[in-house]
Amino acid sequence: MTFRTKAVLRATTLLCAGTAALAVGAQEADFDFDVDFTGAEAITLDDIEIYSYEEAVLQALGVSTVTEEQLEKTPVANDISEVVRKMPGVNLTGTSATGQRGNQRQIDIRGMGPENTLILIDGKPVMSRNSVRMGRSGERDTRGDSNWVPAEMIERIEVIRGPAAARYGSGAAGGVVNIVTKAPEVETVDINLRYNAPQSSDEGGDRRVNLLWAKPLGDQFSFRLTGGWNRSDADAPDINAEAVEDGDPVPAGMEGVENKDVSLRLSWTPDDMHRLDVDVSKSRQSNIYAGDRQLNSTSDTTEALAEEGAETNRMERLTLALTHRGTYDFGRSNSYVQWEKTDNSRYAEGLAGGGEGRITDALDWVTIHHETLSAKSEWILSGQILGRDATHTFGGELRHERLEDAVNNQSALAIDGGTAVALDAGDRQSVTEQTLTSLYAESNILWGEALEIAPSIRVDHAESFGLNLSAALNMTYMIDTNWTAKFGVARAFKAPNLYQVNPDYVYTTNGNGCPYPYYRNGPCYVLGNEDLDPETSINTEVGLAYDGDSGLRASATVFYNDYRDKIQAGTEQVGTVGCTVRGNPGSCRLYRWDNVPKARVAGIEGNVAAPLGDRVEASANFTYMLLSEQEIRTDAGVDGNGVYQKAKTLKIPLSLVPDYTINASLDWRVTDRLTLIPSLTHYGRIQAAAHNAQSGYDFEDTDERDPYTVGNLAARYELNDTVSLSGGVTNLFSTQVMRSGEGANTFNEPGRAWYAGLSATF
């Protein structure tokens, strides 16, 4: 029996066990189907409302919503990823399985990695992280794009996983996080203050203040103005000193971040049919350096910068957007055009060898410019198909990216001979562009009284890879008034990013980073590849949900993603070129970014919520990863010691996420004004990769990260109808986990901290 077959059988067994548990819970809830299944009486169901395709998708099992109320009760210290990570199927991890840049953790949905999580703000894509250089194993020195909106300015966060996310196009193979901002329709002033103090003096604290002011201007016009400031201090440079042996480089703790945000929305509603919004936003996000670098090498310069807590990089993001929403007799429309510009300024970093990703001694500021023009028009129409009532959605989308980087394609290359690739730094282009155009059609069909079917098809085109066809089918079947079964399958994709398709972007190593079997037998170059195929994934899920009359709600979902053509720095040599090796004529090995044949992810996720009396509600969710692996193929050849090595195929984790994660909480309304929320998260073992995807070699004595539990206690007190206080303790039991940089110990888990906040709405 293959591992894949065993994984699917195991998932099915777990799903059946979960279904049985739900059935027991339903019996304990003492509900009554009120249907005679043995007689001839027909089952009578409540009316089923027809939704648009997107509304139907948002009813799927693979969708969770973080509400404004949840954000108020359990506020985040800095980044909304702190609360999104507590949704089923979600964790935080670095952009690659190497663990490099480990503390720069981002939202990872169903183990597909942060690069396969699409971040939206009010339905519009956020692409700022694409301005950050991508290292050979896919790592980026970026916090991601989940921290551009202050948490108090958010109405809700939609977390969409699996087949339900495929409709959003490139970058959504893992899932989508849509941050929906507040849009008050009456005059409103919101003021929010927050302070977070860690128990350990080695850890950085947080403080935040933000403001929202919304006001109608007559019958047709209104505006919304927001502003925010947030600062998280950096950890001490030596916070992880006890986690490593004497004399070894000390991995950095969590770097600090300072956010300054301002946005303005002007709205015009000339009549009941049309609404026009003009949005302008400006954000500045800068770091407070704690010593982080891509590899282990340090220098006097980096150590001095860490001691100083200097600013070593900043992201400045500007967006302009125009949105139109229409409501007509025949349907609805939603259209927008958005221009997003990100200036990524930072101290120059080493581009080759052991100093790659480490700030250079020169301390020169360099800037990479990234622009995205995105536009979309979507129309929702009522109608019929095959005689069935249906709602149809038709749309088109455009996404144009432009990257200007004259910095990271300038690796020093001593070339003697010619080649088809412009290896001379002076001949390389600094601008890379890519345009994606898309057309899609979707339907939500009421097929009988109990079955809803939502098929979709999408065609995308880019000059780099031509046409890509995506399709999805989501189905919902109401078994009875309490039980619902859901199924989804979709083909999702991700276009190559602008570093991967740029033939003038070159990664250089002098030998230690040469792929198997050429360790210390370089130099070796990894070149961009204009002929990359898009990454694709066939995502499948099946699940069961229960919504009881007593308030008990539960669900369980099995998912399996067949991930094809993942883009990875190649380990199979594509050629050589004459070059100078340590002052002597020699031969340099050439590699390219390439499509890895396959990877696989499988797991089971679920949640349960139930009232425990009139004032207490309990909820819990879990994620269990059954499978997470990708295959890497290597060459055969003679290594640096003159020994012939056979070709081999390696299997490594797709991303460093726990084997399982459990989140649980109680919402206890102690009085009409006081609410207490105790909660915990338990993380299972994080397995370390046995092989290095960057080089193709085996690791020696890699360490796993042991399971651990983080408990929290939050409180919210409403002084009156307009002012509320919040406070609590995070990591109540102070389960502080240090980063050693070895194996899976790639990030810090902060210890105990206290926080307090004030919110006022007028």
NORJO-V976102 format. One record per backbone hydrogen bond with DSSP energy under -0.5 kcal/mol. CO is the residue of the C=O (numbers start at 1). NH is the residue of the N-H. E is the energy in kcal/mol with one decimal. If there is no record, write none. Layout:
# NORJO-V976102
co: [CO	CO]
nh: [NH	NH]
e: [E	E]
This chain:
# NORJO-V976102
co: [2	3	4	5	6	7	8	9	10	11	12	13	14	15	16	17	18	19	20	21	22	23	24	25	26	27	35	36	43	47	49	52	53	54	56	57	60	62	64	65	66	67	68	69	70	72	79	80	80	81	83	84	87	89	91	93	96	99	101	103	106	108	108	109	113	114	116	116	116	117	118	119	120	121	124	125	127	128	129	133	135	136	139	140	146	150	151	153	155	156	157	157	158	158	159	160	161	162	162	163	165	166	169	174	175	176	176	177	177	178	178	179	179	180	180	188	189	190	191	192	193	194	195	196	196	197	200	202	205	206	207	208	209	210	211	212	213	214	215	217	220	221	222	223	224	225	226	227	228	229	230	231	232	236	238	240	241	245	249	254	256	257	258	259	260	261	262	263	264	265	266	267	268	268	271	273	274	275	276	277	277	278	279	280	281	282	283	284	284	285	286	288	290	293	299	300	301	302	303	304	305	305	310	310	312	313	314	315	315	316	317	318	319	320	321	322	323	324	325	326	328	330	331	332	333	334	335	336	337	338	339	340	341	342	342	343	343	344	345	346	348	350	351	352	353	355	355	356	357	358	360	364	366	368	369	370	371	372	372	373	374	375	376	377	378	379	379	380	381	383	385	388	389	390	391	392	393	394	395	396	397	398	399	399	400	401	402	403	403	404	407	413	414	421	423	424	425	430	432	434	436	437	438	439	440	441	442	443	444	445	445	446	450	451	452	453	454	455	456	457	458	459	460	461	462	466	468	468	470	471	472	473	474	475	476	477	477	482	483	483	484	485	486	487	488	489	490	490	492	493	493	494	497	499	500	501	502	502	504	505	507	508	509	509	510	511	511	511	515	516	518	519	523	524	525	525	526	527	529	535	536	537	537	538	538	539	540	541	542	543	544	545	546	548	552	553	554	555	556	557	558	559	560	560	561	561	562	562	563	564	566	566	568	571	571	575	577	578	578	579	579	580	581	584	586	588	589	590	590	591	592	594	594	596	596	597	598	599	600	601	602	602	603	604	605	606	607	608	609	610	615	616	617	618	619	620	621	622	623	624	624	627	629	630	632	637	637	639	643	645	648	650	652	655	659	660	661	662	663	664	665	666	667	667	668	668	673	674	674	675	676	677	678	679	680	681	681	682	683	685	685	686	690	691	692	695	697	699	703	704	705	708	710	711	712	713	714	715	716	717	717	722	723	723	724	725	726	727	728	729	730	731	734	737	738	742	744	745	745	748	749	752	752	753	754	755	756	757	758	759	760]
nh: [6	7	8	9	10	11	12	13	14	15	16	17	18	19	20	21	22	23	24	25	26	27	28	29	31	30	37	39	45	49	51	56	57	58	59	60	63	161	159	67	157	71	72	73	74	75	82	83	84	85	86	87	90	110	108	106	99	102	104	105	93	91	110	112	116	117	118	174	175	119	177	126	179	124	121	127	130	131	132	135	138	569	135	142	80	153	154	182	68	180	66	159	160	178	64	176	164	165	166	166	168	169	172	162	118	160	178	120	179	158	180	122	181	155	156	214	762	212	760	210	758	208	756	198	206	754	203	236	233	196	231	194	229	192	227	190	225	188	223	221	269	217	267	215	265	213	263	211	261	209	259	207	257	239	241	243	244	248	251	235	288	232	286	230	284	228	282	226	280	224	278	222	270	276	274	327	271	325	268	279	323	266	321	264	319	262	317	260	286	315	258	256	253	101	303	304	305	306	307	308	309	310	289	312	347	287	345	285	317	343	283	341	281	339	279	337	277	335	275	333	331	382	328	380	326	378	324	376	322	374	320	372	318	344	370	316	345	368	314	366	360	357	508	355	356	350	358	295	294	350	363	348	346	344	404	342	402	340	374	400	338	398	336	396	334	381	394	332	392	390	388	385	446	383	444	381	442	379	440	377	438	375	401	436	373	434	371	405	432	369	410	415	580	423	425	427	428	405	403	401	399	461	397	459	395	457	393	445	391	447	453	448	478	447	476	445	474	443	472	441	470	439	468	437	466	462	460	470	458	491	456	489	454	487	452	479	485	547	479	480	545	477	543	475	541	473	492	539	537	171	172	535	501	502	529	503	505	528	506	528	526	353	523	524	522	514	520	521	518	635	521	640	589	509	527	591	507	593	532	494	564	492	539	540	562	490	560	488	558	486	556	484	554	551	548	609	546	607	544	605	542	603	540	562	563	601	538	564	599	536	568	596	594	573	635	590	588	416	417	581	586	582	584	581	579	577	525	574	575	527	570	568	596	565	566	565	631	563	629	561	626	627	559	624	557	622	555	620	553	618	669	612	667	610	665	608	663	606	661	604	626	602	600	652	650	639	645	642	639	637	634	632	630	657	625	684	623	682	621	680	619	668	617	669	670	676	718	670	671	716	668	714	666	712	664	683	710	662	708	659	687	705	699	693	696	516	692	701	744	706	686	683	681	732	679	729	677	727	675	719	725	761	719	720	759	717	757	715	755	713	753	734	736	749	740	745	746	740	741	750	737	199	200	730	197	728	195	726	193	724	191]
e: [-2.4	-2.6	-2.2	-2.5	-2.6	-2.5	-2.6	-2.5	-2.5	-2.5	-2.5	-2.4	-2.7	-2.5	-2.4	-2.2	-2.2	-2.3	-2.3	-2.5	-2.4	-2.1	-2.4	-1.4	-1.0	-1.6	-1.0	-0.5	-0.6	-0.5	-0.5	-2.7	-2.7	-2.1	-1.5	-1.9	-1.0	-3.5	-3.2	-0.7	-2.2	-2.0	-1.8	-2.2	-2.5	-0.5	-2.2	-1.3	-2.3	-2.0	-1.3	-2.0	-1.7	-3.6	-3.1	-2.9	-0.8	-0.9	-1.7	-2.0	-2.1	-2.4	-0.6	-1.6	-1.8	-1.9	-0.6	-2.3	-1.5	-0.5	-2.6	-2.2	-2.9	-1.5	-2.5	-0.5	-1.6	-2.2	-1.8	-0.6	-1.7	-0.8	-2.9	-1.6	-0.9	-1.9	-1.5	-2.4	-1.1	-2.6	-2.7	-0.6	-0.6	-2.8	-2.5	-2.7	-1.0	-2.2	-0.5	-0.9	-1.9	-1.7	-1.5	-1.4	-2.4	-3.0	-0.5	-2.9	-0.7	-2.6	-0.7	-3.0	-0.6	-2.7	-1.6	-2.8	-2.6	-2.4	-2.5	-1.9	-2.3	-2.5	-2.4	-0.5	-2.1	-2.7	-1.3	-2.9	-2.8	-3.1	-2.5	-2.2	-2.7	-2.2	-2.2	-2.9	-3.1	-2.5	-2.0	-0.9	-3.0	-4.0	-2.8	-2.2	-2.6	-2.8	-2.2	-2.9	-2.5	-2.5	-3.0	-1.9	-1.8	-1.8	-2.0	-1.4	-1.1	-2.0	-0.6	-2.7	-1.9	-2.9	-2.4	-2.2	-2.5	-2.7	-2.8	-2.4	-2.5	-2.2	-2.7	-1.7	-0.5	-2.7	-0.5	-2.3	-0.7	-2.5	-2.7	-0.5	-2.6	-2.4	-2.4	-2.9	-2.3	-2.1	-2.4	-2.0	-0.5	-3.1	-2.7	-2.4	-0.5	-0.6	-2.3	-2.1	-2.3	-2.1	-2.1	-1.9	-1.3	-2.0	-3.2	-0.6	-2.3	-2.3	-2.3	-3.1	-0.5	-2.4	-2.6	-2.9	-2.0	-2.9	-2.7	-1.9	-2.7	-2.9	-1.6	-2.3	-0.5	-1.0	-3.4	-3.0	-2.1	-2.2	-3.2	-2.5	-2.4	-2.8	-2.2	-2.7	-2.7	-0.6	-2.5	-2.0	-0.9	-2.5	-3.0	-2.8	-2.4	-2.7	-0.9	-0.8	-1.7	-0.6	-2.1	-0.7	-0.8	-2.6	-0.9	-2.7	-2.5	-3.1	-3.1	-3.2	-2.5	-2.8	-0.6	-2.8	-3.4	-2.8	-2.7	-1.9	-2.5	-0.5	-2.5	-2.4	-3.5	-2.6	-1.9	-2.1	-2.5	-2.6	-2.4	-3.1	-2.8	-3.1	-2.5	-2.2	-2.8	-2.4	-0.5	-2.8	-2.6	-2.1	-2.5	-0.7	-2.6	-2.1	-1.0	-1.2	-2.4	-1.7	-0.5	-2.1	-1.3	-3.1	-3.1	-3.0	-2.7	-2.3	-2.2	-2.8	-2.3	-2.3	-3.1	-0.5	-1.8	-1.0	-2.6	-1.2	-2.5	-2.2	-2.6	-3.5	-2.0	-2.2	-2.1	-2.3	-3.2	-2.0	-2.6	-2.0	-2.8	-2.0	-2.8	-0.5	-3.0	-2.8	-2.3	-1.9	-3.2	-2.3	-2.8	-1.0	-2.9	-2.1	-1.3	-1.5	-3.1	-3.1	-2.9	-3.2	-2.7	-2.6	-0.7	-2.9	-2.1	-1.2	-0.7	-2.4	-1.8	-0.5	-2.9	-0.8	-1.9	-0.5	-0.7	-1.2	-2.5	-1.2	-0.6	-2.3	-0.5	-1.7	-2.3	-0.6	-2.6	-0.7	-2.1	-0.7	-2.1	-2.2	-0.5	-2.6	-2.8	-2.1	-1.0	-2.2	-3.0	-3.0	-0.8	-0.5	-2.4	-2.2	-2.6	-2.5	-2.7	-2.4	-1.9	-2.5	-2.4	-1.4	-3.6	-3.0	-3.4	-1.8	-2.2	-2.7	-1.9	-2.3	-2.5	-0.5	-0.9	-2.1	-2.2	-0.6	-2.9	-2.5	-0.5	-4.3	-3.0	-0.6	-1.0	-3.2	-3.0	-1.7	-1.5	-0.6	-3.0	-0.6	-1.6	-4.0	-1.8	-2.0	-2.7	-2.7	-0.9	-2.8	-2.2	-2.9	-0.7	-0.8	-0.7	-1.0	-2.1	-2.2	-2.3	-3.5	-1.9	-2.1	-2.8	-2.9	-3.2	-2.4	-2.4	-2.5	-3.1	-2.8	-3.5	-3.8	-2.8	-2.5	-2.7	-2.8	-2.6	-2.0	-2.4	-2.4	-0.7	-2.4	-2.9	-2.2	-3.5	-0.5	-3.3	-2.1	-2.6	-2.1	-2.5	-2.5	-2.4	-1.5	-3.1	-3.2	-2.2	-2.8	-2.6	-2.6	-2.4	-0.7	-1.8	-0.7	-1.5	-2.7	-2.2	-0.8	-1.7	-2.4	-2.9	-1.8	-2.3	-3.1	-2.4	-0.5	-3.0	-2.3	-1.8	-2.8	-0.6	-2.4	-2.5	-0.7	-3.4	-4.0	-3.2	-0.5	-3.0	-0.6	-2.2	-3.0	-2.6	-3.8	-2.6	-2.6	-3.2	-2.1	-2.6	-0.9	-3.3	-2.8	-1.3	-1.6	-2.5	-3.1	-2.9	-2.8	-2.1	-2.8	-1.8	-2.4	-2.0	-2.6	-0.5	-2.3	-2.1	-1.1	-2.7	-0.6	-1.6	-3.2	-0.5	-2.6	-3.6	-1.8	-2.7	-2.4	-2.6	-2.7	-2.5]
